[in-house]
Amino acid sequence: MSPAPTRFLNLGILAHVDAGKTTLTERLLHLGGAIDELGSVDSGTTRTDTLALERRRGITIKSAVVSFTLGDRRINVVDTPGHPDFIAEVERVLGVLDGAILVLSAVEGVQPQTRILMRALQRLRVPTLLFVNKIDRVGADLDRVVAAVRTRLSPDVLVMGQVRQAGSRAAEFCVSRYDDPAFAERATTTLAEHDEPLLRGYVDGAVVSAGRLRTAISAQTTAGLLHPVFAGSAATGAGVGDLMASLSTLLPTASGYAEDAVSARVFKVERGSGGEKVAYLRMLRGTVRPRQLLELPGGRSGKPSALETYGDRGWELVDSLGPGTIGRIHGVPAVRVGDTAGDVPDPAEPQFPPPTLEAAVRTERPEDGPALRSALAQLADQDPLINVHVDASGRPTVSLYGRVQQEVLEATLADEYGVQARFADASVLHIERPSGVGTAVERLNTPSNPYQATIGLRIEPADPGTGIRFVVAVAARDVPLYLYGDVSRFAATVEQHVRGALAAGLYGWAVTDCVVTLIEVAYSVADGPPSKRGPRSTALDYRKVAPVVCVQALRRAGTQVCEPVLRVSLEIPEDHAAALQSVLGRMGAEPVGQWQAGAMARIEARLVAARLHELQHQLPDLTGGEGVLQYRFDGYQPVHGRPPRRGE
């Protein structure tokens, strides 16, 4: 009899920075028998923080995969960054998870990044357990944290036990029994919010059995309707065993059939020791084997030379990757972060905010310029959002979320590429949107067109936040199929050229939120009619003429420069609210609302990103040091006055 196939649970561990998620990951690996000794964040010996910079700073910068066995399940744990500068790294991971643990501190409670992560988990419907960590620290208060969770994250939580001796090394978490009357009462009232039969029975006074409670809690957790709350200390191990046991009873395993066509998602790309690309992917369906062709977006493809999964001794070579597996593939140079391989059903689009800052980079030694550009190109492969761009003076620039990310890039260039680089002061990153409709055509065999190809494009505005959409409105007979094989490959190639041209608009900023329509195309042949007669058109002709036509159409459409806007939320003493409102008014902030919460006031407003640093600098003096500022990206708005040019 053949052994039963392995059941996989791909588990994300997420938290605000310093809540203890990496220590929790280490404790789970130890309890699962994957490691003999616990590593330490402080000493830089954890299994997931492998980068030298991560160990120096004591924070997670890149997502990492480790694994252990729990009963008949293989748990693939993905440890993610906690600092908000790396939110894009976290969002890519969320799309490959079966379940998640969101870690909170029993002292600090709900923190800014906690709210952002919870919103993303709820949006993607990832089944999520909450773990209130650090119950051994002075000031730990589970009830206070749970109250904050209910008001700021979700009311649909169920505390699975009680903390005893909080704030001491002897602190412990005692899990409630399902047949305990007090727990059964709490569980029933919570579950009844999403279970009509259970609600009717509760109203009629029926007693819910322990088995029914267990089944309902598991079902609602799997559906993302309920978030069971555990507590403990990753440092001492208190409560972690109970959390670990719940992984088998409350979270779902991966599904999919090995015989199906391949379907997978790439969530991370790094460089191997020899500089080659190594891609991390989550298998959804089907089976991948070495030298098997993988179809990637945009007509790209590749055949992996080697496959790996994380086993008891780390990353190990395997003969195949099946459904539910998280693995690594080597030997596919065309692969990119965010790629899907094969047909991915209803792919969840990440919704991380775009970077709002940009900084120029220079080398300390002029002769290192080529090495810097090569290194930045490789880093952009791993994280496309750094969006390497060359400014008007020829210096490379990168897009950033914040200062910590800038420090990480600077250290990475030095440690991994041997390039000593320095960043200029970051400036706000704008965008351009078309302000009207513009059409342009360059036809072959005409004085203005030196290329043997015809391209016509129309550019028009689209709804904010929709990005660039490319539409083909030409007949297949006009497409040079002898070059591209089919219309879709030709369209993908022209779209690539168009997107390249739109990377710098009339003021130098990237153009977005538009529809670009291919309205005319033609190619020349030696025996064609006079208007199309000439040397046979080549791919180079289309590569050269498409950007020219795109720029012409954009000039006729015109563009509007827009700046990023943040939704800021401030919690301040009530008696300082008037002074803060006055300052926000002088900064041009748009009020959203003000609420009272005891002696504190909460103010929300929309503020242009360029004024954020000024607000952060003034807040302590305005609030006696008691103000708390949180913010998130809230779109773009047109710049008032003279539009800024990139690089000025």
Secondary structure by P-SEA (a helix, b strand, c coil): cccccbbbbbbbbbbcccccaaaaaaaaaaaaccccbbbbcccccccccccaaaaaaccccbbbbbccccccbbbbbbbbbccccaaaaaaaaaaaccbbbbbbbccccccaaaaaaaaaaaaaccbbbbbbcccccccccaaaaaaaaaacccccccccccccccccccbbbbbbbcccaaaaaaaaaaaacccaaaaaaaaacccccaaaaaaaaaaaaaaccbbbbbbbbcccccaaaaaaaacccccccbbbbccccbbbbbcccccccccbbbbbbbbcbbbbcccccccccccccccccbbbbbccccbbbbccccccccccccccccccccccccccccccccccccccbbbbbbbccccaaaaaaaaaaaaaaaccccccccccccbbbbbbccaaaaaaaaaaaaaccccccccccccbbbbbbbcbbbbbbbbcccccccccbbbbbbbbbccccccbbbbbccccccccccccccaaaaaaaaaaaaaaaacccccccccccbbbbbccccccccccccccccccccaaaaacaaaaaaaaaaaabbbbbbbbbbbbbbbccccaaaaaaaaaaaaccccccccccccbbbbbbbbcccaaaaaaaaccccccccbbbbbbbcbbbbbccccccccc
